[in-house]
Amino acid sequence: MYNDAHNLQTPVRESTTAAQLTVMTVNIHKGFTTFNRKFILPELRDAVRKVGADVVFMQEVLGTHEEHGKKIDSWPEAPMYEFLADSIWPQYAYGRNMVYPKGHHGNAVMSKFPIVEHQNHDVSIAGPEKRGLLHCVLDIPGCPMQVHAICVHLGLAESHRQQQLDLLCKISHSEVPADAPLIVAGDFNDWRRRANDKLWKEAGLREIFVTAYGEPAKTFPAIFPVLSLDRIYVRNCSVHLPVVLPRRPWSHLSDHAPLVAEIHL
């Protein structure tokens, strides 16, 4: 099923084209503040808009929830990813991971550029946790090749994450051309920092904060980050000035601090 013959040591390419895009990743915690005390999706949408990212990777996005819609006055009629995208990101894709009687949630990608295809991979391991990898293919103006973007939300158990990372590496070879730009972003739950070496050695993916500053960004909890759970990895592209967004207003809007970076293709 997978092609493992790809050269795993391909370095990040210094792009000679003018094509670039700003990417952002954020775990939106289903539109609620920490401990689900308050519904803040409209505030979150305003904050995401102000960042001005071209492509937004989101985790814990509610597709629908019947009970919330009945109890919360400001609950959107459209699915959460459509409400967030609105008129700013005309293209979006949603990958449903967790399904329950009242609704479902998963990962989503919003893009200012065409998403020509997308596929959601169920990477759940036995047990109640449901996880997925949402793979989108984008057409970016000025870029001669299609750009591949994979939105990630991995499990809480170390053994589950290792298996999910294996699947991510295989997908990066089987579904992504060896020379195509690839961006992988999301909530890795990798508090032991074991993903970086594996993704580099087995998939040629470099973590952008490690490359720029020598260590991954601390993103959790957003109010006082001590754990490096959220990541952005790239292959066949370069990165300019990756940043962790400031505590205000983000510590109020999510339990994860968002990451933003300018990607040169």
C-alpha positions as CSV (number, residue, x, y, z in Angstrom):
1,M,0.0,0.0,0.0
2,Y,2.8,2.4,0.8
3,N,6.0,3.3,-1.1
4,D,8.9,3.2,1.4
5,A,11.6,3.6,-1.3
6,H,11.7,7.4,-1.1
7,N,15.0,9.0,0.0
8,L,14.4,9.9,3.7
9,Q,17.3,12.4,3.9
10,T,15.9,15.0,1.5
11,P,16.7,18.4,3.1
12,V,14.4,21.4,3.3
13,R,14.6,23.2,0.0
14,E,15.5,26.8,-0.3
15,S,12.9,28.0,-2.7
16,T,13.8,30.2,-5.7
17,T,10.2,31.1,-6.6
18,A,8.2,34.0,-5.3
19,A,5.4,31.7,-4.1
20,Q,4.7,31.9,-0.4
21,L,1.9,31.6,2.1
22,T,1.2,32.2,5.8
23,V,0.0,29.2,7.8
24,M,-1.5,29.0,11.2
25,T,-2.4,26.0,13.4
26,V,-4.7,26.1,16.5
27,N,-6.6,23.7,18.6
28,I,-9.9,25.6,19.0
29,H,-11.2,23.4,21.9
30,K,-14.7,23.1,20.2
31,G,-15.2,26.9,20.5
32,F,-15.2,27.0,24.3
33,T,-12.8,28.4,26.9
34,T,-10.9,26.1,29.2
35,F,-13.1,23.8,31.2
36,N,-15.9,24.7,28.8
37,R,-17.0,27.6,30.9
38,K,-18.0,29.9,28.0
39,F,-18.7,29.7,24.3
40,I,-16.4,32.1,22.5
41,L,-16.4,31.0,18.9
42,P,-17.4,34.5,17.5
43,E,-14.4,36.0,19.4
44,L,-12.2,33.2,18.1
45,R,-13.2,33.9,14.6
46,D,-12.4,37.6,14.9
47,A,-8.9,36.7,16.4
48,V,-8.2,34.2,13.6
49,R,-9.2,36.7,11.0
50,K,-6.8,39.3,12.4
51,V,-3.8,36.9,11.9
52,G,-4.4,37.0,8.2
53,A,-3.2,33.5,7.5
54,D,-3.7,32.0,4.0
55,V,-4.1,28.5,5.3
56,V,-5.4,27.6,8.8
57,F,-5.1,24.1,10.4
58,M,-7.6,23.5,13.1
59,Q,-8.2,20.7,15.6
60,E,-11.2,19.9,17.8
61,V,-13.7,21.5,15.4
62,L,-17.3,20.6,16.0
63,G,-19.2,19.6,12.8
64,T,-22.5,19.6,14.6
65,H,-23.9,19.3,18.2
66,E,-27.7,19.2,18.7
67,E,-27.7,20.1,22.4
68,H,-25.4,23.1,22.1
69,G,-27.6,24.5,19.3
70,K,-30.6,24.4,21.6
71,K,-29.0,26.0,24.6
72,I,-26.5,28.6,23.3
73,D,-28.0,31.7,21.7
74,S,-24.9,32.5,19.6
75,W,-24.5,29.0,18.3
76,P,-24.0,29.2,14.5
77,E,-26.5,27.5,12.2
78,A,-23.7,26.4,9.9
79,P,-21.1,23.8,10.9
80,M,-18.3,25.4,13.0
81,Y,-15.7,25.2,10.2
82,E,-18.1,27.1,7.8
83,F,-18.8,29.7,10.4
84,L,-15.1,30.3,10.9
85,A,-14.3,30.3,7.2
86,D,-17.2,32.7,6.3
87,S,-16.1,35.1,3.5
88,I,-12.4,35.1,4.4
89,W,-11.5,31.5,3.4
90,P,-13.6,30.4,0.5
91,Q,-12.1,26.9,0.6
92,Y,-12.4,24.5,3.5
93,A,-12.3,20.8,4.3
94,Y,-13.4,18.9,7.3
95,G,-12.4,15.5,8.6
96,R,-14.8,13.9,11.1
97,N,-13.0,11.9,13.7
98,M,-15.2,11.5,16.8
99,V,-18.9,10.7,16.4
100,Y,-21.4,10.6,19.3
101,P,-25.2,10.6,19.6
102,K,-25.4,14.5,19.8
103,G,-22.9,15.3,17.0
104,H,-19.3,14.9,15.9
105,H,-15.9,16.8,15.8
106,G,-12.6,16.5,14.0
107,N,-9.9,18.4,12.1
108,A,-10.5,21.2,9.5
109,V,-8.4,23.2,7.0
110,M,-9.4,26.6,5.8
111,S,-7.7,28.1,2.7
112,K,-7.7,31.2,0.6
113,F,-6.5,29.0,-2.3
114,P,-8.2,26.1,-4.0
115,I,-8.4,22.8,-2.2
116,V,-8.4,20.5,-5.2
117,E,-8.9,17.3,-3.2
118,H,-8.9,16.1,0.4
119,Q,-9.0,12.8,2.3
120,N,-9.4,12.1,6.0
121,H,-7.4,9.2,7.4
122,D,-8.7,7.5,10.5
123,V,-5.6,6.8,12.6
124,S,-7.5,5.8,15.7
125,I,-6.0,3.0,17.8
126,A,-8.2,0.5,19.8
127,G,-10.0,2.4,22.5
128,P,-12.3,5.4,23.0
129,E,-9.9,8.0,21.5
130,K,-10.7,8.8,17.8
131,R,-8.0,10.6,15.9
132,G,-7.4,11.6,12.3
133,L,-5.1,13.0,9.7
134,L,-6.8,15.4,7.2
135,H,-4.8,15.5,4.0
136,C,-5.5,18.4,1.6
137,V,-4.0,19.2,-1.8
138,L,-3.8,22.9,-2.6
139,D,-3.2,25.0,-5.8
140,I,-1.1,28.0,-4.8
141,P,-0.6,30.8,-7.4
142,G,3.1,31.0,-8.5
143,C,3.9,27.5,-7.2
144,P,4.7,25.1,-10.1
145,M,3.6,22.1,-7.9
146,Q,0.6,21.4,-5.8
147,V,1.1,21.9,-2.1
148,H,0.2,19.1,0.3
149,A,-1.1,20.0,3.8
150,I,-1.9,17.5,6.5
151,C,-3.8,18.6,9.6
152,V,-2.9,16.4,12.6
153,H,-4.4,15.5,16.0
154,L,-2.6,12.6,17.7
155,G,-3.5,10.6,20.7
156,L,-2.7,11.1,24.4
157,A,-1.0,7.7,24.9
158,E,2.6,7.4,23.8
159,S,2.1,4.0,22.2
160,H,-0.8,5.3,20.2
161,R,1.2,8.3,19.0
162,Q,4.1,6.1,17.8
163,Q,1.7,4.1,15.7
164,Q,0.0,7.2,14.4
165,L,3.4,8.8,13.5
166,D,4.2,5.6,11.6
167,L,1.0,6.1,9.6
168,L,1.8,9.8,9.0
169,C,5.3,8.8,7.6
170,K,3.8,6.3,5.3
171,I,1.1,8.7,4.0
172,S,3.9,11.3,3.4
173,H,5.4,8.9,0.9
174,S,2.4,7.1,-0.6
175,E,0.3,10.2,-1.2
176,V,2.8,13.0,-1.6
177,P,5.2,13.3,-4.5
178,A,8.8,13.2,-3.4
179,D,9.5,16.7,-4.6
180,A,6.2,18.4,-3.7
181,P,6.0,21.0,-0.9
182,L,4.5,19.4,2.2
183,I,3.3,21.1,5.4
184,V,2.2,19.1,8.4
185,A,0.7,21.0,11.3
186,G,-1.5,20.5,14.3
187,D,-1.7,19.1,17.9
188,F,0.8,16.2,18.2
189,N,0.4,15.8,22.0
190,D,4.1,15.0,21.9
191,W,5.0,16.3,25.3
192,R,8.0,13.9,25.4
193,R,9.4,15.4,22.2
194,R,9.9,12.1,20.5
195,A,8.2,13.0,17.1
196,N,10.9,15.2,15.7
197,D,13.7,12.6,15.1
198,K,11.2,10.1,13.8
199,L,9.6,12.4,11.3
200,W,13.0,13.7,10.1
201,K,14.6,10.2,9.7
202,E,11.5,8.5,8.2
203,A,9.7,11.2,6.3
204,G,12.3,14.1,5.7
205,L,10.1,16.5,7.7
206,R,11.7,19.2,9.7
207,E,10.0,21.0,12.6
208,I,10.2,24.7,11.9
209,F,10.8,26.0,15.4
210,V,13.5,23.5,16.0
211,T,15.1,24.6,12.8
212,A,14.8,28.3,13.5
213,Y,15.4,28.4,17.3
214,G,16.8,25.0,18.3
215,E,13.7,23.7,20.2
216,P,9.9,23.3,19.6
217,A,7.6,26.0,20.7
218,K,5.8,25.8,24.1
219,T,2.1,26.0,23.5
220,F,0.2,24.3,26.4
221,P,-1.5,25.5,28.5
222,A,-1.9,28.8,26.6
223,I,-2.1,30.8,29.8
224,F,1.4,29.7,30.8
225,P,2.9,27.4,28.2
226,V,5.3,24.7,29.4
227,L,4.6,21.8,27.0
228,S,5.4,21.7,23.3
229,L,2.3,20.0,22.0
230,D,1.7,21.9,18.7
231,R,4.0,21.7,15.8
232,I,4.5,22.7,12.1
233,Y,6.7,20.4,10.0
234,V,7.8,21.1,6.4
235,R,9.4,19.3,3.5
236,N,10.6,20.8,0.2
237,C,10.0,24.4,1.4
238,S,11.5,26.9,3.8
239,V,10.2,29.0,6.6
240,H,10.5,32.6,7.7
241,L,10.1,33.9,11.3
242,P,7.8,31.3,12.9
243,V,6.1,32.7,16.0
244,V,3.9,31.7,18.9
245,L,0.9,34.0,19.1
246,P,0.8,36.1,22.4
247,R,-1.2,35.2,25.5
248,R,-3.6,38.0,24.9
249,P,-6.2,37.3,23.6
250,W,-5.3,33.6,22.9
251,S,-5.1,32.3,26.4
252,H,-8.7,33.3,26.7
253,L,-9.7,31.7,23.4
254,S,-8.0,28.3,23.6
255,D,-6.0,26.1,25.9
256,H,-3.4,25.8,23.1
257,A,-1.3,28.8,21.9
258,P,-1.5,29.1,18.1
259,L,1.5,28.9,15.8
260,V,2.1,31.0,12.7
261,A,4.7,31.0,10.0
262,E,5.5,32.3,6.6
263,I,6.2,29.4,4.2
264,H,8.3,29.9,1.1
265,L,7.5,27.4,-1.6
